[in-house]
Amino acid sequence: MARVRLIGPEAVVVPELGGRTVEPDEIVEVPDERFEAYVCQTATWEPVEEPKPVAVTTTAKKAAKPQKDEV
């Protein structure tokens, strides 16, 4: 979870956080995938802890070795 701080002048109710009231200067955790939706509101929210990078895994298979032709 990412974290943001409310820098607006008054408390706000955040439906996404279960209807919780967030007070000015309070830090709250928000879902990583919604982090940008908060911090793009630069007059209201500021980033505190950005989302952790998503690990990318690959399942590449090695190519089979060519068989030798017997002569």
C-alpha positions as CSV (number, residue, x, y, z in Angstrom):
1,M,0.0,0.0,0.0
2,A,1.2,3.5,-0.8
3,R,0.8,6.4,1.6
4,V,-0.3,10.0,1.0
5,R,-0.8,13.1,3.3
6,L,-3.8,15.4,3.2
7,I,-2.5,18.9,2.7
8,G,-5.9,20.5,2.1
9,P,-7.2,23.1,4.6
10,E,-10.1,21.0,5.9
11,A,-11.1,17.4,6.6
12,V,-12.4,15.3,3.8
13,V,-14.5,12.1,3.7
14,V,-12.8,9.5,1.4
15,P,-15.4,6.9,0.2
16,E,-12.6,4.7,-1.2
17,L,-11.3,4.3,2.4
18,G,-14.7,3.1,3.7
19,G,-16.1,6.6,4.2
20,R,-13.3,7.5,6.6
21,T,-12.8,11.2,7.5
22,V,-9.2,12.3,6.9
23,E,-7.9,15.3,8.8
24,P,-5.5,17.9,7.5
25,D,-1.8,16.7,7.8
26,E,-3.0,13.1,8.3
27,I,-1.2,10.3,6.5
28,V,-3.3,7.5,5.1
29,E,-2.6,4.3,3.2
30,V,-4.2,4.0,-0.2
31,P,-4.2,1.1,-2.7
32,D,-1.1,1.1,-4.9
33,E,-3.2,1.2,-8.1
34,R,-5.0,4.3,-6.9
35,F,-1.9,6.3,-5.7
36,E,-1.8,8.5,-8.9
37,A,-5.4,9.4,-8.5
38,Y,-4.5,11.1,-5.1
39,V,-1.2,12.7,-5.9
40,C,-2.5,14.3,-9.1
41,Q,-4.6,16.5,-6.8
42,T,-1.6,18.6,-5.8
43,A,-3.6,21.1,-3.8
44,T,-5.1,18.3,-1.7
45,W,-2.7,15.4,-1.4
46,E,1.1,14.9,-1.4
47,P,3.0,11.6,-1.7
48,V,4.6,10.1,1.3
49,E,5.5,6.6,0.2
50,E,5.1,5.6,-3.4
51,P,3.8,2.2,-4.5
52,K,6.3,-0.6,-4.5
53,P,7.5,-1.7,-7.9
54,V,5.7,-4.7,-9.3
55,A,8.0,-7.7,-9.8
56,V,8.0,-8.9,-13.4
57,T,8.5,-12.6,-13.8
58,T,9.2,-14.3,-17.1
59,T,8.8,-17.9,-17.9
60,A,10.9,-18.0,-21.1
61,K,11.8,-21.5,-22.2
62,K,15.2,-22.3,-23.6
63,A,15.2,-23.5,-27.2
64,A,15.9,-27.2,-27.7
65,K,19.4,-28.0,-28.9
66,P,19.4,-29.1,-32.5
67,Q,20.0,-32.8,-32.9
68,K,23.1,-34.0,-34.7
69,D,22.5,-35.8,-38.0
70,E,24.3,-39.1,-38.0
71,V,26.0,-40.1,-41.2
